[in-house]
Amino acid sequence: MAYEARYVLRPNPGADLGTVMEALKAGAALWKKHGAPDPQVWSVAAGELGNYVLTVRFENATEYAKVTDPLSADPEFRRWQANNLQSGAFTWVRSNLMRELPLR
């Protein structure tokens, strides 16, 4: 069964959207560096308007773990996280890990 990780963030008032997008691109690149097949960034178009979502989809839990374990240990990823907090450009809203369920 497929797994999908979603990271939702909201730019802070007055934030430079270019800075926010560069941070998202850098985050997606780090996921890709560790084997994520196709990280994507979405802009929420209905509901929680103004939010952005980084999504990363995997074939199964094993493939997810193969990426997240080394990603979490990567000093570059930890610096990226710390820099995002220091920049104050955006606030994390939520993170979700979803598991696909069959509809049959």
C-alpha positions in Angstrom: 0.0 0.0 0.0 1.2 3.5 -0.9 2.3 6.0 1.7 2.3 9.8 1.4 3.9 12.3 3.7 2.4 15.8 3.7 3.9 18.9 5.3 1.6 21.9 5.5 2.9 25.4 6.1 1.6 29.0 6.1 3.7 32.0 5.1 3.8 34.5 7.9 2.4 38.0 7.4 4.9 40.1 5.5 7.0 37.1 4.5 8.8 37.2 1.2 7.1 34.5 -0.9 10.3 34.0 -2.9 12.1 33.0 0.4 9.2 30.6 1.2 9.4 28.9 -2.2 13.2 28.7 -2.1 12.9 26.9 1.3 10.3 24.5 -0.1 12.5 23.8 -3.1 15.5 23.2 -0.9 13.4 20.8 1.3 12.2 18.9 -1.8 15.8 18.6 -3.0 16.9 17.1 0.3 14.1 14.5 0.1 15.1 13.7 -3.5 18.8 13.5 -2.4 17.8 10.6 -0.1 15.7 8.8 -2.7 12.2 10.3 -2.6 10.9 9.7 -6.1 9.0 12.9 -6.8 8.6 15.5 -4.0 5.9 18.1 -5.0 4.8 21.5 -3.7 1.2 22.5 -3.8 -0.6 25.7 -3.2 -4.0 25.2 -1.4 -6.7 26.5 -3.7 -9.8 25.9 -1.5 -10.2 25.5 2.2 -7.0 26.6 4.0 -6.2 29.3 1.5 -2.7 30.6 1.7 -1.1 27.3 2.8 1.5 25.4 0.9 2.0 21.7 1.1 5.1 19.6 0.4 4.1 16.1 -0.5 6.2 13.0 -0.9 4.7 9.7 -2.1 6.1 6.2 -1.7 5.1 2.7 -2.9 5.0 1.3 0.7 6.3 1.8 4.3 9.6 0.2 3.5 10.4 2.7 0.8 9.3 5.5 3.1 11.7 4.3 5.8 14.6 4.0 3.3 14.3 7.7 2.7 13.3 9.2 6.0 15.9 7.4 8.2 18.9 8.8 6.3 17.1 12.2 5.7 16.5 12.6 9.4 20.2 11.9 10.2 21.5 14.3 7.5 23.2 17.4 9.0 22.2 19.4 5.9 18.5 18.5 6.6 18.9 19.6 10.2 20.5 22.9 9.2 17.6 23.4 6.7 15.1 22.9 9.6 16.9 25.3 11.9 17.3 27.9 9.2 13.5 27.8 8.5 12.8 28.4 12.2 15.3 31.3 12.3 14.0 32.9 9.1 10.5 33.3 10.5 9.1 33.3 6.9 6.6 30.6 7.6 4.9 28.5 10.3 4.4 24.7 10.1 0.7 24.0 10.3 0.8 20.2 10.4 2.5 17.1 9.1 0.7 13.9 8.2 1.8 10.4 7.1 -1.0 8.7 5.2 -1.4 5.1 4.2 -3.6 4.2 1.2 -6.5 1.8 1.9 -8.0 -0.4 -0.8 -11.5 0.5 -1.9 -12.6 -3.0 -2.8 
